Amino acid sequence: KKETGEAHRYLAEIAMKKKDWNTAELESQRATVLEPNNAHYNLLYVRCLKAQKKYVQALEAIRRAIRYAQPPRLDFYNIQAQLYWKLGDYQAAIDSWEVAHEIAPQNAHYPRQIAHSYKMLQDFSAAERYYLAALKLKPEDKGLKRELEEVRKINKKFK
């Protein structure tokens, strides 16, 4: 019988449920080897790597998933941004969240994450702009208002 990516996907998912990350990683990777252009298999592999804090390898895998996803998938760019964030590459995280925001311009999550990233880069003016953009989309969010005020206070100290 022919070995299939789908069979390895099922084995990976079973291993993930058991939190057997080594097996999940091997099985999901095998699925991607058998069907490298399958975005879902690549995403499964990313999830296994991310669960094990293998962020650099996960970034390589999410890039493949993004390349093969048709149409572009919002969640893939969000995951890519999270991985960059974990690695401390806030500018790359911003770039990924910008793409996600272009795909879903009504989602306040992405400008908020961009604002957080600019805050980490100590670009408080840019952070303020993105908090304002997020508040336009979600004006009732008290947490966003608090974060904006916090950045404004910091920004005043730097001016």
C-alpha positions in Angstrom: 0.0 0.0 0.0 1.0 3.6 -0.7 2.2 5.7 2.2 0.1 8.9 2.4 0.4 12.3 4.1 -3.1 11.9 5.4 -2.3 8.8 7.4 0.7 10.6 9.0 -1.5 13.6 9.7 -3.9 11.4 11.7 -1.0 9.8 13.6 0.3 13.3 14.4 -3.0 14.5 15.6 -3.4 11.5 17.9 0.1 12.1 19.3 -0.7 15.8 19.8 -3.8 14.9 21.9 -1.6 12.7 24.0 1.0 15.6 24.2 3.6 13.2 22.7 5.4 16.0 20.9 8.2 13.9 19.6 5.9 11.5 17.8 3.6 14.4 16.7 6.6 16.2 15.2 7.9 13.2 13.4 4.5 12.2 12.0 3.6 15.8 10.9 7.0 16.3 9.4 6.5 13.0 7.4 3.2 14.3 6.1 5.0 17.4 4.9 7.7 15.4 3.2 5.1 13.3 1.4 3.0 16.3 0.4 5.2 19.4 0.8 2.7 21.8 -0.8 -0.1 20.9 1.7 -0.5 24.0 3.8 -2.5 22.1 6.5 0.2 19.5 7.0 2.8 22.3 7.3 0.6 24.1 9.8 0.3 20.9 11.9 4.1 20.6 11.8 4.4 24.3 13.0 2.0 23.6 15.9 4.2 20.6 17.0 7.4 22.7 16.8 5.8 25.7 18.6 4.5 23.5 21.4 8.2 22.4 21.9 9.4 26.0 21.8 11.4 25.2 18.6 10.6 28.6 17.2 13.3 28.9 14.5 12.2 25.6 12.9 8.6 26.6 13.3 9.3 29.8 11.4 10.8 27.9 8.5 7.7 25.6 8.5 5.2 28.5 8.7 6.9 30.2 5.7 6.3 27.0 3.7 2.7 26.9 4.9 2.2 30.6 3.8 3.8 29.8 0.4 1.3 27.0 -0.3 -1.8 28.5 1.3 -4.3 29.6 -1.4 -5.9 32.0 -0.7 -3.5 33.6 1.9 -4.5 32.6 5.4 -4.8 35.1 8.1 -4.0 32.7 10.9 -0.7 31.7 9.2 0.5 35.3 9.3 -0.6 35.7 12.9 1.3 32.5 13.9 4.4 33.8 12.0 4.2 37.1 13.9 3.9 35.3 17.2 7.0 33.2 16.4 8.9 36.3 15.5 7.7 37.9 18.8 8.9 34.9 20.8 12.3 35.3 19.1 12.4 39.0 19.9 12.3 40.1 16.3 9.6 42.7 16.8 10.0 44.4 13.4 9.4 41.1 11.6 6.4 40.5 13.9 5.1 43.9 12.9 5.5 43.0 9.2 3.6 39.8 9.6 0.8 41.4 11.6 0.6 44.2 8.9 -0.2 41.5 6.3 -2.8 39.9 8.6 -4.3 43.4 9.1 -4.5 43.9 5.3 -6.4 40.6 5.0 -8.7 41.5 7.9 -8.8 45.3 8.2 -11.8 45.2 10.6 -10.0 43.1 13.2 -8.6 45.2 16.1 -6.3 42.4 17.3 -3.7 43.2 14.6 -3.2 46.9 15.1 -3.1 46.2 18.9 -0.3 43.6 18.4 1.5 46.0 16.1 1.3 48.7 18.8 2.7 46.2 21.4 5.6 45.5 19.1 6.3 49.2 18.5 6.2 49.7 22.3 8.9 46.9 22.6 11.0 48.8 20.0 10.4 51.9 22.1 8.8 53.7 19.1 6.0 55.2 21.3 4.6 57.5 18.6 4.0 54.5 16.3 2.6 52.5 19.2 0.2 55.4 19.9 -0.9 55.5 16.2 -1.7 51.8 16.2 -3.5 51.8 19.5 -5.7 54.6 18.1 -6.3 52.5 15.0 -7.3 49.6 17.1 -9.6 51.8 19.2 -11.3 53.0 16.0 -12.2 49.3 15.4 -13.1 48.5 19.0 -13.9 51.8 20.8 -15.5 50.0 23.8 -12.3 48.1 24.7 -11.2 49.4 28.1 -7.9 47.5 28.0 -7.0 49.3 24.7 -7.8 52.7 26.2 -5.6 51.9 29.2 -2.7 50.7 27.0 -3.0 53.9 24.9 -2.9 56.1 28.0 0.2 54.2 29.2 2.0 54.7 25.9 1.0 58.4 25.9 2.5 58.9 29.4 5.8 57.2 28.3 5.8 59.2 25.0 5.5 62.5 26.9 8.6 61.6 29.0 10.6 61.0 25.8 9.6 64.2 24.1 
